[in-house]
Amino acid sequence: MTSKDAVSHMSLALEEAKAAANRGEVPVGAVIVAADGKVLAAAGNRTRELCDPTAHAEMLAIRAACTRVADERLVGCSLYVTLEPCPMCAAAISFARVKRLYYATSDPKGGGIEQGARVFSQPTCHHVPEIYPGIGEVEASTLLKDFFEQRRL
């Protein structure tokens, strides 16, 4: 996987995040890519639309990718997400056996990787992916800040 590929896949996740914002959802997008570079699934947050607190971008992308490969495991796959996954999503990433996790910006309030629960650091964690933070950080961070500033007006 080249850094150019990583930026390209994160750009797709950012497009999903923008689409989520346009739907009135918190702008988070996720993309799952197979080991051969083929995009298996892409999703944006849909918690409000689906009235489902688990409909985070990562969860939706994991579900769709698992359905596509007809397996509950995504061995060899990479997940690109615009915001540090929360503890729920981090646990799902572990259970799905995602090989690599790329995320754009940290989430000091609700993150579960470097912040908060630090799910992958717990002795009960079954699988820890390779973690690559910071790809597309400025754009993802700006998108989130702008979204929440508009909500405060």
Buried (B, 14 or more C-beta within 10 A) or exposed (E): EEEEEBEBBBBBBBBBBBBBBEEEBBBBBBBBBBEEEEBBBBBBBBBBEEEEEEBBBBBBBBBBBBEBBEEEEBEBBBBBBBBBBBBBBBBBBBBBBBBBBBBBBBBEEBBBBBBBBBBBEBEEBEBBBEBBBEBBBEBBBEBBEEBEEEEEE
